[in-house]
Amino acid sequence: MALPPITRPDMIGSGHNSPEAWMMWEQLGHIGNSESGEGYQRTQKANETVRVDDAGTYVYVGYAVVGSPTSTAVWKIKRIKTTNVVEVLYAGGTAFYNSILDNRSSLSYS
């Protein structure tokens, strides 16, 4: 679903207590109202599996939904450099779940 642009002033900043603003927040996936003290509802995090591969200079850590095959592009992978200065980078430069864990050593990280 494409998100609609927020163009009306009453949907930005402190004026987001209008019915139109509530509709906008619902479309964006946030339900609630901070001005009235009602908290925003959050989605529940799915059970996640973590795979760790200590490859010497680098430690690769992969995250995906439990039961995900390592050969599918559903993994979030970070690479941790363990020599001298510690450096943590993500596959493809993003923390998205769109990488193949089996390819972790040949992916680009930033």
Secondary structure as UniProt FT lines:
FT   HELIX           9..11
FT   HELIX           13..15
FT   TURN            16..17
FT   HELIX           19..27
FT   TURN            28..29
FT   TURN            34..37
FT   STRAND          48..54
FT   STRAND          58..65
FT   TURN            66..67
FT   TURN            70..71
FT   STRAND          73..81
FT   STRAND          87..91
FT   TURN            92..93
FT   STRAND          99..100
FT   HELIX           101..106
//
